[in-house]
């Protein structure tokens, strides 16, 4: 199945796109992202991290990556072994591929995600790491003049002259001057010395002097954002005898590493999760058709069950807020949606407008929810292709949108107040056209 899974490579320099097999792209990125002189177990760990990210987001942008890979024969054997020995393995948390962050050197401990990206990720927890202690990034220094600092930070330091009082705490402090501005005494590195003696030792022109910095030195430890896999730490762990599994489980808290079924031609929605919410239910009947008495709650549930069956066959994980005729409050629907944390939440309804000939399907999304808006356009286009009347994709301010934390759509499949449309809802082939239009729209969105 893995052979069906392709990565889309976008070459910005040549303005071209092409597809290539997942494992080939893992090898290309591995040769670029980690020192190929590292231990094979560290390279295997990195290969799995790269594969995990590609499964999660199968698009790569770059310039000349493939050309460079084709020319590099020296380390291909080692890279190929790391990729082949871990083929198909990805890092999972709650059965989903993780965002496998990695960096060169953590400098003593990795970092909690909320200190870098402002939200907590359960598997990106701080772990102690003395393994990367002796690498070239353990201690690095960088000097800046005050002019450099002003230019880079777009700030202005105060102008300093002979009368400026300035101390550098821990280095030069407790400066005492007489009424004429001559230094009587000061402390240098904690030792008291007279202004006259300092002037003599440093060959200064007089004791009327001020002290202020001309530059700043920054001393760093580690390199990178600090989340997830520390590459130098992984290499040392590998040299100590740890396997790639040991390494990944150490740096990614609470995860598991195993083969993951990938999306394919037959299962194009594998790995995606959706919540379908059949509107109303139980005592809440929703609208009622004028001609046949068809209830909105029954129509919504019938469509939702069909959608679940179709999407499940395509590999998607589908949750329904209700699978039978029960009463559910909006609050309960919101709580269920937020508990599951799906890719999309879709609520199914029918509309009603008294004494009107209005008909057709319309789709609503929350304001600035561009992912849902895009999905809505794909669904509506496919419904229209099946000769279903459509009324557009619109912004809606429904209460359920404000409560659900994921991208959401509300689909009004038509009007129960329109006799013709109500009659169509009793036609199995018409309902199947609606289901197929929604399903094909979802597939098209993910393509």
N, C-alpha and C positions, 0 to 999 in steps of 0.2 A: 504493500500500500504506500510505503514511503516514496516509491518512484513516481507517484502521481503528484506529490507535493512539490511545487515549484516556488522559487524565490524570484521576485521581480527586481532586477538590477537596473537602476537608473544611472546612466553615465552623464553627468552634468556637462562635462567638457564637450562631448560629441553630440549632446542632445538626442540620445537614443535610449531605448529600453529593450531589455531582453529577459528571457526566463532561463533559469538554470536549476538543476536538481539541488535539493536541500543540502545533501552531504558535501557536494562540491563547494557550495558557498561557505559551509562550516570550515572546510580546509583553507579556503582563501582568507577568511577573516582570522582564523587561528594563526596563520603565518604573519598577519599584520598586527594582531592584538597582544601577542605574548612572545617573549624572547625564545627562539627555537632552540637555544642551548639549555633551556630549563629541563628538569627531570621529566620523563615521559608521563608520570602520574599527574604532575602539575598540568602538563599539556592536555591530558585527558579531561581533567576537571574543567579547564578553560573551554575545551571543545563542547562539553555538555552545557556550560553556561551560554555559549554562543548559540548552540542549537535551540536551547530553550527560548532565547530572545527572538530567534527567527521564526519559531513556531507561533509565538505570540504576535509578532509583527513581521510578515514575510516580505518586507520591502527594504531594499538597501540602496542608499545613494552614495556615489563615490566617483572618483576620477582615476582612470587608468589602473584600477585594482586588478582586473583580470589579466591585463597585459603583463603586469609585474609578476603575477603568479605564474603565468606560462613560462616566463624566462628563468624563474628561480628553481633550479634542479637540485641544489645542494642539500636542502633540508626537506625535500618532498617526502622522502621515505619515513622520516620521523613524524611528520605531520599526518601522513596517510595512516600510519599505525594508530595514532591518537584518535583519529576520526573513525577508522574502521572498528577499533576495539570498543568504541562507545556508540556505535551506530544506533540511532533511534532513541537513545536515552535522553530524557529531559528531567528538569527539576520541578517537582510538583508540590503545591500546598493546597490542601482541601481539594485535591484531584484536578487542579488547574495549573498550567504553566506559570511560573513566577516571572517577575521582572528581575532577571539575574544580574544585579549590579556587580561591577568589579572595578578595581583600581590597581595602580602599581604597588604602592606601599602604604600601609595604614599608620606606621610610626609608633606602634605600641598597642593600639586597640582600634577596632573598627568603630563605626559610628551608628547610632540609632537614626532611623530614617527621618523622624520628625525634626531632628536638628539640621537636616539638609534640605528636605523637600516639604517640610511643614505639615506632614501628616504621618500617622503611625502605620507602619507596615509590619505585620506580625513576624515575618521571617527575616527582616533586616534589623536585627538586634545587635547591640554592641557586644563584642567578644574580645577578651584580652589576646594579644598577639605579640609575643616576643620573638617570633620566628623571623621577622623581617629586620632584625636589629642591626645586622652588619652590612646591609646593602648600601648602595651609593646615595640613596635618598634619606638615610637615617638622620643625617644632619647636613643641611645646606644653608649657605649664607648668601645674602643679596644686599648690596649697598645702594643707597639712594642719596643723592644730594638733596638739599632743601628745594633747589630749583626743580629737580625731578619730581619731588613730591607735589609741589605746587602745580606743575603741569599735568601730572597724571591724575591727581585727585581734584583738580580744578578748585583749589583753595588758595588763600593768601596768608602767609605767616606774617606776624608783626615785624615791623622794621626794628633792627637792633643797633644800638650805638654804644659809646663808651659809658653812658650812664645807666644802661639797662642792667637790672638785677636778674641774674639767671643762675639756677642751680640744677645739677643733674643728680637726682636723688640716688644715693648709694655709691656715687662716683665722686662728685665734687659738690659740697654743701656747706652750710653754716658759714657763708662768706660774710666777714665783718669789715666794714670800711670806715675810714675817718671822715670828718666833715668835708674834706677836700676830694673825696672819691678814691683815695689810695687804699689798697687792700692791706688791712692789718693782720688778718689771719683767716684761715679756712680749713676745712677738713677734706683730705683727699683719701678716698678708700677707707674712711673711718679714722685716719690719723691726722691730728692737728699739726698744721705747719704755718709758719709766718708768711705773710705776703711777700716780704723781702727775700726770704729763703727760696720760695717758689720761683720768683723772678730771676734769681741768680741761677738756679738749677736748669731752668728752661731758656736761659739767655734772653729774657724779655727786656724791652727797652726801659720799662719803669714799673713801679708798683701800682700805677693808676691803670687798671685793666678790668675788663668784664669778660665773662665766660659764657659762651652760647654755642649750641651745636651747629655744625655745617652740613651734617648728613645723618642718616638713620640706617642702622643695620638690622635686617630681619633675619632671624634664624628659624628655619622650618624643619619639621620632622615629618617624614612621609611625603607621598605625592598622590594627589587625587582626592575625590570626595569622601573616601573612607567607608563607603557602604559596601556590604557584601564581601566578595572574594578579594583578599589581599594576594596579589600575584606573587610577590617575593616571599610572603609567608607561606603560600601554597608550595612553592619550590622547596623551601627548607623542610616543610612537613614531609614532602615526598622523599627528600634525601634521608629523613629520619626513619623512613619505612612505612609511612602512612599511605593508604591507597587513595585514589581519586574520590571514592565514596566517603572515606573518612574526612577528606578535605572539604568536600561540599557540605556535608552535614554539620561540620564545625562552623563554617562561615554563614550558612543559611539555616537559621534556627527553625526546627520543627518541620523540615521538609523531607521529602523522599525522592529518590532517584530511580526511575524505572522507564520502561518503554511506554510510549504514549501513542495511541492510535491517532493518526494525522488525518486532516481533511483530505478527501480524495474525490474522484469523479462521482462515485456512488454516494459518498458521505460529505458533501461540500460544506455542511454546516457543523461538522464535528468540532467540539470544543467551545461552541457558542451556547449561551444560556438565555432563555427568554421566559417572561411571565405573561401569561394570557389571562385577562380578567373578564369573565363573562358578566356583563352588567346585571345588576339587580339580583333577584333570587328569593325564594321562600315567600314571605309575606309581602315583600317588595316586588310587585309584578312588572313594574315599568309601564310602558305604553301598551295599549291594546288596539289591535286592528279593528277598523270600523266594519269591514265586510265579513271576515271569517272569525274574528275574535282572537287572532293569533297574539300571543303574549310576548313582549320584548324579552323577558327573562328566559323563556324557552328557546327562542330563536338565537339569542346570544350564546347560550350553553351548547346548543347543537353545533353552531359554527366553531366554538372554542374546542370542542372535543374532536371535531374533524381536523382542525388546524394542528392540534397536538399530535394526532396520528401521523399526519403528513410530515410535519417538521421532525418528529422523532425518527421516522424512516430515513431522513436526510442527515441524521447524526446530531441534531440539535437536542440539548437538554431543555425540556419544556415543563414548566410548572403552571398549574391552573389555580387561581384563587379559590375556585369551587368546582367540583366535578359532579355535583348533584344539585337538586333544587332546595337550597338552604338559604337562610337569611344571613347576609354578611354586611356589617357596617363599613363605611368608607375607611374608618380608622383601622379596622381589622385588615382590610385589603392593603392599606399602606404599610402596616406593620409586617405583613407577610412579604410584601415586595422588598422592603428594606432588610429583612432577615436573609433573604436569598441572595440579594445583590447581583441581579442578572445584567446582561448587556442591554436589554430593552424590556419595557413594561408596555403591553398593548391592551387597552380596554375596549371591549366590543359592545356596541349599542345599536339601537335603531331609533330613528327620530319620529317626530309627530308634529304636524302643524294643522290646526283645525281649519276646516273649510278652505283647503288650499290644494292646488295641483302639484305642489313641490315634490320632486323625486330626485333620487341619485345619492351616491356615496360621497361623503366628505370626510376629511381627516384633519384632526387638530393636533398641534404640538405646543409645548410651553414656550414662552418668549425666550429668544436667544439659545434655544436648544437646537443647534444646527444639525446635529447627528439625527435627531428624530425628524426634523424637517426634510432632510435628505432621504431618509428611509420612507417617509410619507410620499414623496414624489415618485420614488421607484414603485411603491405599491399602487399608487393611483394610475400610473402609466400602464402597468400590467392589467389592472382592472379595465381600463378604457380599451385596451387591445382585445378584451373579451366581450366587447359591446355592452359593458355595464356603464350606465350613466354616472358621470362623476361631477362633483361640484367644487373640486379644488382642495388644496392643502392650506390650512389657515392657522393663525395663532389663536390659542385658547387659554383662558385663565381659570381652568377648572380647579376645584379644591384638591382633587387627587394629584394633579400635577405639582402642586406646591408641597405636598407631603412626601411623594416618592423621590428617593435620592438618585435614581437612575434615569436615563433618557426614556421619555414616555410619549406614547401616541394614544389618542382616542379616535376610534373609527366608528362613524355613524354609517352603517351599511345601506341605509335607505329610509324611506318614510312609510310607517304603518298607516298613516292617514291617507296615503295614495292607494286606491283600490287595485290598480294595475300592479304596483310594486308589491303590495301585500300578497297578491295572488302568486307572484313570481317566487316569493319566499317559501311557498309550499312546493315548488318545483325542485326536485333533488338535483337536476342538472344545473339549474341556476345557482343553487347554493354551492355546488362543486366549482363553478366558475369563480365565485367570490373567493373560495378557499384557495384555489390555484393562483388567482391573481395576487393574493397576499403572500403566498409562499414564494412565488416567482419574484416578487418585489424584494423579499428578504434575501433571496439568493443573489439577485442582481446587486443589491447594496453591498454585500460582502465581497463580491467579485471586484 
